[in-house]
Amino acid sequence: MPRQPSQERGCDGKANLGRRYQANANRLALRHGKCYGVYRCPHCGGTHLTTKLDNAEQYQPLLYVTPCPAST
Ligand SMILES: [Zn+2]
């Protein structure tokens, strides 16, 4: 039986940034004034945001880290 990736498992409430994760993450970083990291989700194969950039949690290696917006 082939394994099907499940979007329902472990990904509730997490937006999949898709293939344009860099642009999406940058836009969200600017909007929220935070730095974000993007990691590949082992559950759905998509890309999710995390604010944990210091390996405090056992996420996958980050694919991308946004520039930190200057707080004004
Ligand atoms: Zn996921």
N, CA, C, O and the ligand as a Tripos MOL2 file, in Angstrom:
@<TRIPOS>MOLECULE
protein
  289   287    73     0     0
PROTEIN
NO_CHARGES

@<TRIPOS>ATOM
      1 N           0.8570   -1.2020    0.0000 N.3       1 MET1
      2 CA          0.0000    0.0000    0.0000 C.3       1 MET1
      3 C           0.8860    1.2420    0.0000 C.2       1 MET1
      4 O           1.7130    1.4020    0.8970 O.2       1 MET1
      5 N           0.7330    2.1120   -0.9720 N.am      2 PRO2
      6 CA          1.5880    3.3080   -1.0190 C.3       2 PRO2
      7 C           1.2690    4.2550    0.1220 C.2       2 PRO2
      8 O           0.1220    4.3820    0.5500 O.2       2 PRO2
      9 N           2.2810    4.8990    0.5900 N.am      3 ARG3
     10 CA          2.0700    5.8800    1.6510 C.3       3 ARG3
     11 C           1.6030    7.1840    1.0440 C.2       3 ARG3
     12 O           2.2290    7.7140    0.1260 O.2       3 ARG3
     13 N           0.5200    7.6880    1.5510 N.am      4 GLN4
     14 CA          0.0200    8.9760    1.0900 C.3       4 GLN4
     15 C           0.3190   10.0220    2.1500 C.2       4 GLN4
     16 O          -0.0140    9.8300    3.3190 O.2       4 GLN4
     17 N           0.9390   11.1200    1.7570 N.am      5 PRO5
     18 CA          1.1360   12.1900    2.7400 C.3       5 PRO5
     19 C          -0.2050   12.7350    3.1850 C.2       5 PRO5
     20 O          -1.1060   12.9460    2.3740 O.2       5 PRO5
     21 N          -0.3230   12.9570    4.4520 N.am      6 SER6
     22 CA         -1.5850   13.4460    4.9780 C.3       6 SER6
     23 C          -1.4590   14.9050    5.3770 C.2       6 SER6
     24 O          -0.5530   15.2830    6.1190 O.2       6 SER6
     25 N          -2.3590   15.7050    4.8870 N.am      7 GLN7
     26 CA         -2.3690   17.1120    5.2840 C.3       7 GLN7
     27 C          -2.9820   17.2790    6.6650 C.2       7 GLN7
     28 O          -2.8680   18.3390    7.2820 O.2       7 GLN7
     29 N          -3.6200   16.2440    7.1370 N.am      8 GLU8
     30 CA         -4.3630   16.3750    8.3860 C.3       8 GLU8
     31 C          -3.4810   16.0880    9.5950 C.2       8 GLU8
     32 O          -3.8520   16.3960   10.7270 O.2       8 GLU8
     33 N          -2.3370   15.5100    9.3580 N.am      9 ARG9
     34 CA         -1.5600   14.9890   10.4760 C.3       9 ARG9
     35 C          -0.4730   15.9750   10.8880 C.2       9 ARG9
     36 O           0.4880   16.1970   10.1510 O.2       9 ARG9
     37 N          -0.6300   16.5490   12.0420 N.am     10 GLY10
     38 CA          0.4300   17.3850   12.5820 C.3      10 GLY10
     39 C           0.5140   18.7670   11.9750 C.2      10 GLY10
     40 O           1.4460   19.5160   12.2690 O.2      10 GLY10
     41 N          -0.4330   19.1140   11.1410 N.am     11 CYS11
     42 CA         -0.3440   20.3720   10.4200 C.3      11 CYS11
     43 C          -1.5420   21.2710   10.6670 C.2      11 CYS11
     44 O          -1.7350   22.2580    9.9570 O.2      11 CYS11
     45 N          -2.3300   20.9440   11.6450 N.am     12 ASP12
     46 CA         -3.5360   21.7300   11.8660 C.3      12 ASP12
     47 C          -3.2040   23.1840   12.1210 C.2      12 ASP12
     48 O          -2.3740   23.5060   12.9710 O.2      12 ASP12
     49 N          -3.8490   24.0420   11.3900 N.am     13 GLY13
     50 CA         -3.6830   25.4680   11.6190 C.3      13 GLY13
     51 C          -2.3970   26.0350   11.0670 C.2      13 GLY13
     52 O          -2.1030   27.2130   11.2680 O.2      13 GLY13
     53 N          -1.6210   25.2140   10.3690 N.am     14 LYS14
     54 CA         -0.3810   25.7240    9.7950 C.3      14 LYS14
     55 C          -0.5860   25.9300    8.3040 C.2      14 LYS14
     56 O          -0.9920   25.0230    7.5780 O.2      14 LYS14
     57 N          -0.3000   27.1230    7.8800 N.am     15 ALA15
     58 CA         -0.4440   27.4220    6.4570 C.3      15 ALA15
     59 C           0.6950   26.7820    5.6800 C.2      15 ALA15
     60 O           1.8550   26.8360    6.0880 O.2      15 ALA15
     61 N           0.3460   26.1830    4.5680 N.am     16 ASN16
     62 CA          1.3670   25.6820    3.6620 C.3      16 ASN16
     63 C           1.7990   26.8230    2.7560 C.2      16 ASN16
     64 O           0.9880   27.3740    2.0120 O.2      16 ASN16
     65 N           3.0700   27.1750    2.8200 N.am     17 LEU17
     66 CA          3.5530   28.3140    2.0310 C.3      17 LEU17
     67 C           3.7840   27.9510    0.5820 C.2      17 LEU17
     68 O           3.9220   28.8270   -0.2710 O.2      17 LEU17
     69 N           3.8260   26.6780    0.3050 N.am     18 GLY18
     70 CA          3.9730   26.2620   -1.0800 C.3      18 GLY18
     71 C           5.3620   26.5280   -1.6210 C.2      18 GLY18
     72 O           6.3220   26.6660   -0.8630 O.2      18 GLY18
     73 N           5.4590   26.5980   -2.9270 N.am     19 ARG19
     74 CA          6.7710   26.6830   -3.5620 C.3      19 ARG19
     75 C           7.3140   28.0950   -3.5300 C.2      19 ARG19
     76 O           8.5170   28.3050   -3.6850 O.2      19 ARG19
     77 N           6.4460   29.0510   -3.3330 N.am     20 ARG20
     78 CA          6.9390   30.4370   -3.2410 C.3      20 ARG20
     79 C           7.1230   30.8300   -1.7780 C.2      20 ARG20
     80 O           6.7410   31.9210   -1.3550 O.2      20 ARG20
     81 N           7.7080   29.9270   -1.0320 N.am     21 TYR21
     82 CA          7.7890   30.1660    0.4040 C.3      21 TYR21
     83 C           8.6620   31.3550    0.7500 C.2      21 TYR21
     84 O           8.4310   32.0130    1.7640 O.2      21 TYR21
     85 N           9.6660   31.6440   -0.0760 N.am     22 GLN22
     86 CA         10.5200   32.7890    0.2550 C.3      22 GLN22
     87 C           9.7330   34.0900    0.2020 C.2      22 GLN22
     88 O           9.7840   34.8960    1.1320 O.2      22 GLN22
     89 N           9.0030   34.2900   -0.8940 N.am     23 ALA23
     90 CA          8.2320   35.5210   -1.0380 C.3      23 ALA23
     91 C           7.1330   35.5920    0.0160 C.2      23 ALA23
     92 O           6.8800   36.6480    0.5950 O.2      23 ALA23
     93 N           6.4840   34.4560    0.2570 N.am     24 ASN24
     94 CA          5.4050   34.4480    1.2470 C.3      24 ASN24
     95 C           5.9320   34.7420    2.6420 C.2      24 ASN24
     96 O           5.3350   35.5170    3.3880 O.2      24 ASN24
     97 N           7.0490   34.1210    2.9880 N.am     25 ALA25
     98 CA          7.6180   34.3420    4.3140 C.3      25 ALA25
     99 C           8.0720   35.7870    4.4790 C.2      25 ALA25
    100 O           7.8830   36.3870    5.5370 O.2      25 ALA25
    101 N           8.6700   36.3430    3.4290 N.am     26 ASN26
    102 CA          9.1110   37.7350    3.5140 C.3      26 ASN26
    103 C           7.9320   38.6710    3.7320 C.2      26 ASN26
    104 O           8.0140   39.6210    4.5110 O.2      26 ASN26
    105 N           6.8350   38.3940    3.0360 N.am     27 ARG27
    106 CA          5.6710   39.2630    3.1750 C.3      27 ARG27
    107 C           5.1130   39.1870    4.5910 C.2      27 ARG27
    108 O           4.7540   40.2070    5.1800 O.2      27 ARG27
    109 N           5.0430   37.9770    5.1320 N.am     28 LEU28
    110 CA          4.5250   37.8170    6.4850 C.3      28 LEU28
    111 C           5.4630   38.4330    7.5110 C.2      28 LEU28
    112 O           5.0170   39.0020    8.5070 O.2      28 LEU28
    113 N           6.7560   38.3210    7.2670 N.am     29 ALA29
    114 CA          7.7240   38.9090    8.1910 C.3      29 ALA29
    115 C           7.5410   40.4210    8.2550 C.2      29 ALA29
    116 O           7.5740   41.0190    9.3310 O.2      29 ALA29
    117 N           7.3480   41.0260    7.0890 N.am     30 LEU30
    118 CA          7.1430   42.4770    7.0550 C.3      30 LEU30
    119 C           5.8340   42.8450    7.7420 C.2      30 LEU30
    120 O           5.7650   43.8140    8.4980 O.2      30 LEU30
    121 N           4.7960   42.0580    7.4670 N.am     31 ARG31
    122 CA          3.4840   42.3930    8.0140 C.3      31 ARG31
    123 C           3.4840   42.3150    9.5330 C.2      31 ARG31
    124 O           2.8760   43.1440   10.2090 O.2      31 ARG31
    125 N           4.1760   41.3050   10.0630 N.am     32 HIS32
    126 CA          4.1200   41.0740   11.5060 C.3      32 HIS32
    127 C           5.3340   41.6230   12.2310 C.2      32 HIS32
    128 O           5.3930   41.6010   13.4600 O.2      32 HIS32
    129 N           6.3040   42.1150   11.4700 N.am     33 GLY33
    130 CA          7.4750   42.6880   12.1050 C.3      33 GLY33
    131 C           8.3250   41.6690   12.8400 C.2      33 GLY33
    132 O           8.9400   41.9840   13.8590 O.2      33 GLY33
    133 N           8.3590   40.4580   12.3300 N.am     34 LYS34
    134 CA          9.1230   39.3890   12.9740 C.3      34 LYS34
    135 C           9.9950   38.6910   11.9450 C.2      34 LYS34
    136 O           9.7810   38.7990   10.7370 O.2      34 LYS34
    137 N          10.9850   37.9740   12.4590 N.am     35 CYS35
    138 CA         11.7450   37.0740   11.6000 C.3      35 CYS35
    139 C          11.0480   35.7180   11.6010 C.2      35 CYS35
    140 O          10.5300   35.2660   12.6220 O.2      35 CYS35
    141 N          11.0490   35.0980   10.4610 N.am     36 TYR36
    142 CA         10.5020   33.7510   10.3720 C.3      36 TYR36
    143 C          11.4990   32.8170    9.7150 C.2      36 TYR36
    144 O          12.3200   33.2180    8.8900 O.2      36 TYR36
    145 N          11.3980   31.5750   10.1060 N.am     37 GLY37
    146 CA         12.1040   30.5170    9.3890 C.3      37 GLY37
    147 C          11.0880   29.6530    8.6660 C.2      37 GLY37
    148 O           9.9410   29.5310    9.0980 O.2      37 GLY37
    149 N          11.5060   29.0640    7.5820 N.am     38 VAL38
    150 CA         10.6560   28.1640    6.8090 C.3      38 VAL38
    151 C          11.2640   26.7720    6.8690 C.2      38 VAL38
    152 O          12.4580   26.5940    6.6290 O.2      38 VAL38
    153 N          10.4420   25.7980    7.1870 N.am     39 TYR39
    154 CA         10.9440   24.4290    7.2320 C.3      39 TYR39
    155 C          10.0400   23.5070    6.4270 C.2      39 TYR39
    156 O           8.8520   23.7720    6.2430 O.2      39 TYR39
    157 N          10.6280   22.4340    5.9590 N.am     40 ARG40
    158 CA          9.8900   21.4220    5.2110 C.3      40 ARG40
    159 C           9.1730   20.5170    6.1950 C.2      40 ARG40
    160 O           9.7920   19.9300    7.0820 O.2      40 ARG40
    161 N           7.8600   20.4100    6.0280 N.am     41 CYS41
    162 CA          7.0690   19.6140    6.9520 C.3      41 CYS41
    163 C           7.1780   18.1330    6.6080 C.2      41 CYS41
    164 O           6.9350   17.7390    5.4670 O.2      41 CYS41
    165 N           7.5400   17.3170    7.5830 N.am     42 PRO42
    166 CA          7.6370   15.8840    7.3150 C.3      42 PRO42
    167 C           6.2720   15.2080    7.1910 C.2      42 PRO42
    168 O           6.1770   14.0650    6.7460 O.2      42 PRO42
    169 N           5.2230   15.9190    7.5860 N.am     43 HIS43
    170 CA          3.8830   15.3160    7.5610 C.3      43 HIS43
    171 C           3.2020   15.5070    6.2220 C.2      43 HIS43
    172 O           2.6860   14.5540    5.6380 O.2      43 HIS43
    173 N           3.1990   16.7490    5.7310 N.am     44 CYS44
    174 CA          2.4620   17.0170    4.5010 C.3      44 CYS44
    175 C           3.3880   17.3100    3.3290 C.2      44 CYS44
    176 O           2.9230   17.4290    2.1950 O.2      44 CYS44
    177 N           4.6910   17.4290    3.5810 N.am     45 GLY45
    178 CA          5.6100   17.7080    2.4880 C.3      45 GLY45
    179 C           5.5830   19.1640    2.0490 C.2      45 GLY45
    180 O           6.2990   19.5490    1.1240 O.2      45 GLY45
    181 N           4.7580   19.9760    2.7110 N.am     46 GLY46
    182 CA          4.6960   21.3950    2.3820 C.3      46 GLY46
    183 C           5.7060   22.1760    3.1890 C.2      46 GLY46
    184 O           6.5980   21.6060    3.8170 O.2      46 GLY46
    185 N           5.5570   23.4760    3.1650 N.am     47 THR47
    186 CA          6.4600   24.3410    3.9100 C.3      47 THR47
    187 C           5.6570   25.1670    4.9060 C.2      47 THR47
    188 O           4.6140   25.7260    4.5680 O.2      47 THR47
    189 N           6.1500   25.2360    6.1290 N.am     48 HIS48
    190 CA          5.4900   25.9820    7.1870 C.3      48 HIS48
    191 C           6.4400   27.0010    7.7800 C.2      48 HIS48
    192 O           7.6580   26.9080    7.6320 O.2      48 HIS48
    193 N           5.8490   27.9830    8.4590 N.am     49 LEU49
    194 CA          6.6400   29.0000    9.1450 C.3      49 LEU49
    195 C           6.8960   28.5980   10.5820 C.2      49 LEU49
    196 O           6.0790   27.9270   11.2120 O.2      49 LEU49
    197 N           8.0290   29.0130   11.0850 N.am     50 THR50
    198 CA          8.2770   28.9300   12.5100 C.3      50 THR50
    199 C           8.9430   30.2170   12.9690 C.2      50 THR50
    200 O           9.6910   30.8380   12.2140 O.2      50 THR50
    201 N           8.6770   30.6100   14.1830 N.am     51 THR51
    202 CA          9.4100   31.7400   14.7560 C.3      51 THR51
    203 C          10.5760   31.2550   15.6080 C.2      51 THR51
    204 O          11.3450   32.0570   16.1380 O.2      51 THR51
    205 N          10.6980   29.9430   15.7340 N.am     52 LYS52
    206 CA         11.7850   29.3770   16.5290 C.3      52 LYS52
    207 C          13.0140   29.2260   15.6410 C.2      52 LYS52
    208 O          13.1650   28.2370   14.9240 O.2      52 LYS52
    209 N          13.8730   30.2110   15.7020 N.am     53 LEU53
    210 CA         15.0270   30.2070   14.8060 C.3      53 LEU53
    211 C          16.2770   29.6890   15.4880 C.2      53 LEU53
    212 O          17.3470   29.6490   14.8810 O.2      53 LEU53
    213 N          16.1530   29.2980   16.7320 N.am     54 ASP54
    214 CA         17.3490   28.9650   17.4990 C.3      54 ASP54
    215 C          17.4160   27.4800   17.8420 C.2      54 ASP54
    216 O          18.0760   27.0880   18.8040 O.2      54 ASP54
    217 N          16.7280   26.6550   17.0460 N.am     55 ASN55
    218 CA         16.7430   25.2110   17.2760 C.3      55 ASN55
    219 C          16.2310   24.8210   18.6520 C.2      55 ASN55
    220 O          16.6020   23.7790   19.1920 O.2      55 ASN55
    221 N          15.3750   25.6690   19.2170 N.am     56 ALA56
    222 CA         14.7910   25.3260   20.4980 C.3      56 ALA56
    223 C          13.8690   24.1170   20.3550 C.2      56 ALA56
    224 O          13.6570   23.3720   21.3110 O.2      56 ALA56
    225 N          13.3340   23.9330   19.1710 N.am     57 GLU57
    226 CA         12.5050   22.7610   18.9120 C.3      57 GLU57
    227 C          13.1520   21.9090   17.8280 C.2      57 GLU57
    228 O          13.9770   22.3800   17.0450 O.2      57 GLU57
    229 N          12.7650   20.6830   17.8070 N.am     58 GLN58
    230 CA         13.3780   19.7510   16.8630 C.3      58 GLN58
    231 C          12.6860   19.8050   15.5140 C.2      58 GLN58
    232 O          12.0750   18.8310   15.0720 O.2      58 GLN58
    233 N          12.7880   20.9300   14.8810 N.am     59 TYR59
    234 CA         12.2430   21.0060   13.5390 C.3      59 TYR59
    235 C          13.2640   20.5030   12.5340 C.2      59 TYR59
    236 O          14.4210   20.2370   12.8590 O.2      59 TYR59
    237 N          12.8030   20.3840   11.3290 N.am     60 GLN60
    238 CA         13.7150   20.0840   10.2310 C.3      60 GLN60
    239 C          14.6610   21.2810   10.0610 C.2      60 GLN60
    240 O          14.3670   22.3780   10.5370 O.2      60 GLN60
    241 N          15.7710   21.0710    9.3970 N.am     61 PRO61
    242 CA         16.6420   22.2150    9.0830 C.3      61 PRO61
    243 C          15.8620   23.2640    8.3140 C.2      61 PRO61
    244 O          15.0350   22.9380    7.4620 O.2      61 PRO61
    245 N          16.1270   24.5140    8.6160 N.am     62 LEU62
    246 CA         15.3710   25.5810    7.9740 C.3      62 LEU62
    247 C          15.7870   25.7230    6.5170 C.2      62 LEU62
    248 O          16.9700   25.7350    6.1800 O.2      62 LEU62
    249 N          14.7730   25.8280    5.6690 N.am     63 LEU63
    250 CA         15.0250   26.0290    4.2420 C.3      63 LEU63
    251 C          15.4070   27.4670    3.9590 C.2      63 LEU63
    252 O          16.1640   27.7650    3.0360 O.2      63 LEU63
    253 N          14.8660   28.3420    4.7770 N.am     64 TYR64
    254 CA         15.0110   29.7630    4.4910 C.3      64 TYR64
    255 C          14.7210   30.5310    5.7670 C.2      64 TYR64
    256 O          13.8650   30.1310    6.5550 O.2      64 TYR64
    257 N          15.4220   31.6200    5.9720 N.am     65 VAL65
    258 CA         15.1540   32.5160    7.0940 C.3      65 VAL65
    259 C          14.9740   33.9110    6.5340 C.2      65 VAL65
    260 O          15.7970   34.3830    5.7500 O.2      65 VAL65
    261 N          13.9010   34.5710    6.9340 N.am     66 THR66
    262 CA         13.6290   35.9090    6.4050 C.3      66 THR66
    263 C          14.5840   36.9070    7.0320 C.2      66 THR66
    264 O          15.1060   36.6730    8.1220 O.2      66 THR66
    265 N          14.8150   38.0180    6.3490 N.am     67 PRO67
    266 CA         15.4900   39.1310    7.0080 C.3      67 PRO67
    267 C          14.5980   39.6320    8.1460 C.2      67 PRO67
    268 O          13.3730   39.5590    8.0620 O.2      67 PRO67
    269 N          15.2080   40.1270    9.1810 N.am     68 CYS68
    270 CA         14.4270   40.6740   10.2850 C.3      68 CYS68
    271 C          14.0430   42.1060    9.9550 C.2      68 CYS68
    272 O          14.9190   42.9460    9.7480 O.2      68 CYS68
    273 N          12.7500   42.4000    9.9010 N.am     69 PRO69
    274 CA         12.3250   43.7650    9.6030 C.3      69 PRO69
    275 C          12.7730   44.6950   10.7310 C.2      69 PRO69
    276 O          12.7560   44.3250   11.9050 O.2      69 PRO69
    277 N          13.1600   45.8700   10.3610 N.am     70 ALA70
    278 CA         13.5200   46.8500   11.3790 C.3      70 ALA70
    279 C          12.2480   47.3190   12.0850 C.2      70 ALA70
    280 O          11.2540   47.6500   11.4400 O.2      70 ALA70
    281 N          12.2930   47.3410   13.3870 N.am     71 SER71
    282 CA         11.1350   47.8260   14.1210 C.3      71 SER71
    283 C          11.1240   49.3370   14.0900 C.2      71 SER71
    284 O          12.1310   49.9880   14.3660 O.2      71 SER71
    285 N           9.9860   49.8790   13.7550 N.am     72 THR72
    286 CA          9.9000   51.3310   13.6330 C.3      72 THR72
    287 C           8.9640   51.8810   14.6890 C.2      72 THR72
    288 O           8.7530   53.0920   14.7570 O.2      72 THR72
    289 ZN          2.5710   20.0770    7.3100 Zn       73 ZN73
@<TRIPOS>BOND
     1     1     2 1
     2     2     3 1
     3     3     4 2
     4     3     5 am
     5     5     6 1
     6     6     7 1
     7     7     8 2
     8     7     9 am
     9     9    10 1
    10    10    11 1
    11    11    12 2
    12    11    13 am
    13    13    14 1
    14    14    15 1
    15    15    16 2
    16    15    17 am
    17    17    18 1
    18    18    19 1
    19    19    20 2
    20    19    21 am
    21    21    22 1
    22    22    23 1
    23    23    24 2
    24    23    25 am
    25    25    26 1
    26    26    27 1
    27    27    28 2
    28    27    29 am
    29    29    30 1
    30    30    31 1
    31    31    32 2
    32    31    33 am
    33    33    34 1
    34    34    35 1
    35    35    36 2
    36    35    37 am
    37    37    38 1
    38    38    39 1
    39    39    40 2
    40    39    41 am
    41    41    42 1
    42    42    43 1
    43    43    44 2
    44    43    45 am
    45    45    46 1
    46    46    47 1
    47    47    48 2
    48    47    49 am
    49    49    50 1
    50    50    51 1
    51    51    52 2
    52    51    53 am
    53    53    54 1
    54    54    55 1
    55    55    56 2
    56    55    57 am
    57    57    58 1
    58    58    59 1
    59    59    60 2
    60    59    61 am
    61    61    62 1
    62    62    63 1
    63    63    64 2
    64    63    65 am
    65    65    66 1
    66    66    67 1
    67    67    68 2
    68    67    69 am
    69    69    70 1
    70    70    71 1
    71    71    72 2
    72    71    73 am
    73    73    74 1
    74    74    75 1
    75    75    76 2
    76    75    77 am
    77    77    78 1
    78    78    79 1
    79    79    80 2
    80    79    81 am
    81    81    82 1
    82    82    83 1
    83    83    84 2
    84    83    85 am
    85    85    86 1
    86    86    87 1
    87    87    88 2
    88    87    89 am
    89    89    90 1
    90    90    91 1
    91    91    92 2
    92    91    93 am
    93    93    94 1
    94    94    95 1
    95    95    96 2
    96    95    97 am
    97    97    98 1
    98    98    99 1
    99    99   100 2
   100    99   101 am
   101   101   102 1
   102   102   103 1
   103   103   104 2
   104   103   105 am
   105   105   106 1
   106   106   107 1
   107   107   108 2
   108   107   109 am
   109   109   110 1
   110   110   111 1
   111   111   112 2
   112   111   113 am
   113   113   114 1
   114   114   115 1
   115   115   116 2
   116   115   117 am
   117   117   118 1
   118   118   119 1
   119   119   120 2
   120   119   121 am
   121   121   122 1
   122   122   123 1
   123   123   124 2
   124   123   125 am
   125   125   126 1
   126   126   127 1
   127   127   128 2
   128   127   129 am
   129   129   130 1
   130   130   131 1
   131   131   132 2
   132   131   133 am
   133   133   134 1
   134   134   135 1
   135   135   136 2
   136   135   137 am
   137   137   138 1
   138   138   139 1
   139   139   140 2
   140   139   141 am
   141   141   142 1
   142   142   143 1
   143   143   144 2
   144   143   145 am
   145   145   146 1
   146   146   147 1
   147   147   148 2
   148   147   149 am
   149   149   150 1
   150   150   151 1
   151   151   152 2
   152   151   153 am
   153   153   154 1
   154   154   155 1
   155   155   156 2
   156   155   157 am
   157   157   158 1
   158   158   159 1
   159   159   160 2
   160   159   161 am
   161   161   162 1
   162   162   163 1
   163   163   164 2
   164   163   165 am
   165   165   166 1
   166   166   167 1
   167   167   168 2
   168   167   169 am
   169   169   170 1
   170   170   171 1
   171   171   172 2
   172   171   173 am
   173   173   174 1
   174   174   175 1
   175   175   176 2
   176   175   177 am
   177   177   178 1
   178   178   179 1
   179   179   180 2
   180   179   181 am
   181   181   182 1
   182   182   183 1
   183   183   184 2
   184   183   185 am
   185   185   186 1
   186   186   187 1
   187   187   188 2
   188   187   189 am
   189   189   190 1
   190   190   191 1
   191   191   192 2
   192   191   193 am
   193   193   194 1
   194   194   195 1
   195   195   196 2
   196   195   197 am
   197   197   198 1
   198   198   199 1
   199   199   200 2
   200   199   201 am
   201   201   202 1
   202   202   203 1
   203   203   204 2
   204   203   205 am
   205   205   206 1
   206   206   207 1
   207   207   208 2
   208   207   209 am
   209   209   210 1
   210   210   211 1
   211   211   212 2
   212   211   213 am
   213   213   214 1
   214   214   215 1
   215   215   216 2
   216   215   217 am
   217   217   218 1
   218   218   219 1
   219   219   220 2
   220   219   221 am
   221   221   222 1
   222   222   223 1
   223   223   224 2
   224   223   225 am
   225   225   226 1
   226   226   227 1
   227   227   228 2
   228   227   229 am
   229   229   230 1
   230   230   231 1
   231   231   232 2
   232   231   233 am
   233   233   234 1
   234   234   235 1
   235   235   236 2
   236   235   237 am
   237   237   238 1
   238   238   239 1
   239   239   240 2
   240   239   241 am
   241   241   242 1
   242   242   243 1
   243   243   244 2
   244   243   245 am
   245   245   246 1
   246   246   247 1
   247   247   248 2
   248   247   249 am
   249   249   250 1
   250   250   251 1
   251   251   252 2
   252   251   253 am
   253   253   254 1
   254   254   255 1
   255   255   256 2
   256   255   257 am
   257   257   258 1
   258   258   259 1
   259   259   260 2
   260   259   261 am
   261   261   262 1
   262   262   263 1
   263   263   264 2
   264   263   265 am
   265   265   266 1
   266   266   267 1
   267   267   268 2
   268   267   269 am
   269   269   270 1
   270   270   271 1
   271   271   272 2
   272   271   273 am
   273   273   274 1
   274   274   275 1
   275   275   276 2
   276   275   277 am
   277   277   278 1
   278   278   279 1
   279   279   280 2
   280   279   281 am
   281   281   282 1
   282   282   283 1
   283   283   284 2
   284   283   285 am
   285   285   286 1
   286   286   287 1
   287   287   288 2
@<TRIPOS>SUBSTRUCTURE
     1 MET1         2 RESIDUE 1 A MET
     2 PRO2         6 RESIDUE 1 A PRO
     3 ARG3        10 RESIDUE 1 A ARG
     4 GLN4        14 RESIDUE 1 A GLN
     5 PRO5        18 RESIDUE 1 A PRO
     6 SER6        22 RESIDUE 1 A SER
     7 GLN7        26 RESIDUE 1 A GLN
     8 GLU8        30 RESIDUE 1 A GLU
     9 ARG9        34 RESIDUE 1 A ARG
    10 GLY10       38 RESIDUE 1 A GLY
    11 CYS11       42 RESIDUE 1 A CYS
    12 ASP12       46 RESIDUE 1 A ASP
    13 GLY13       50 RESIDUE 1 A GLY
    14 LYS14       54 RESIDUE 1 A LYS
    15 ALA15       58 RESIDUE 1 A ALA
    16 ASN16       62 RESIDUE 1 A ASN
    17 LEU17       66 RESIDUE 1 A LEU
    18 GLY18       70 RESIDUE 1 A GLY
    19 ARG19       74 RESIDUE 1 A ARG
    20 ARG20       78 RESIDUE 1 A ARG
    21 TYR21       82 RESIDUE 1 A TYR
    22 GLN22       86 RESIDUE 1 A GLN
    23 ALA23       90 RESIDUE 1 A ALA
    24 ASN24       94 RESIDUE 1 A ASN
    25 ALA25       98 RESIDUE 1 A ALA
    26 ASN26      102 RESIDUE 1 A ASN
    27 ARG27      106 RESIDUE 1 A ARG
    28 LEU28      110 RESIDUE 1 A LEU
    29 ALA29      114 RESIDUE 1 A ALA
    30 LEU30      118 RESIDUE 1 A LEU
    31 ARG31      122 RESIDUE 1 A ARG
    32 HIS32      126 RESIDUE 1 A HIS
    33 GLY33      130 RESIDUE 1 A GLY
    34 LYS34      134 RESIDUE 1 A LYS
    35 CYS35      138 RESIDUE 1 A CYS
    36 TYR36      142 RESIDUE 1 A TYR
    37 GLY37      146 RESIDUE 1 A GLY
    38 VAL38      150 RESIDUE 1 A VAL
    39 TYR39      154 RESIDUE 1 A TYR
    40 ARG40      158 RESIDUE 1 A ARG
    41 CYS41      162 RESIDUE 1 A CYS
    42 PRO42      166 RESIDUE 1 A PRO
    43 HIS43      170 RESIDUE 1 A HIS
    44 CYS44      174 RESIDUE 1 A CYS
    45 GLY45      178 RESIDUE 1 A GLY
    46 GLY46      182 RESIDUE 1 A GLY
    47 THR47      186 RESIDUE 1 A THR
    48 HIS48      190 RESIDUE 1 A HIS
    49 LEU49      194 RESIDUE 1 A LEU
    50 THR50      198 RESIDUE 1 A THR
    51 THR51      202 RESIDUE 1 A THR
    52 LYS52      206 RESIDUE 1 A LYS
    53 LEU53      210 RESIDUE 1 A LEU
    54 ASP54      214 RESIDUE 1 A ASP
    55 ASN55      218 RESIDUE 1 A ASN
    56 ALA56      222 RESIDUE 1 A ALA
    57 GLU57      226 RESIDUE 1 A GLU
    58 GLN58      230 RESIDUE 1 A GLN
    59 TYR59      234 RESIDUE 1 A TYR
    60 GLN60      238 RESIDUE 1 A GLN
    61 PRO61      242 RESIDUE 1 A PRO
    62 LEU62      246 RESIDUE 1 A LEU
    63 LEU63      250 RESIDUE 1 A LEU
    64 TYR64      254 RESIDUE 1 A TYR
    65 VAL65      258 RESIDUE 1 A VAL
    66 THR66      262 RESIDUE 1 A THR
    67 PRO67      266 RESIDUE 1 A PRO
    68 CYS68      270 RESIDUE 1 A CYS
    69 PRO69      274 RESIDUE 1 A PRO
    70 ALA70      278 RESIDUE 1 A ALA
    71 SER71      282 RESIDUE 1 A SER
    72 THR72      286 RESIDUE 1 A THR
    73 ZN73       289 GROUP 0 **** ****
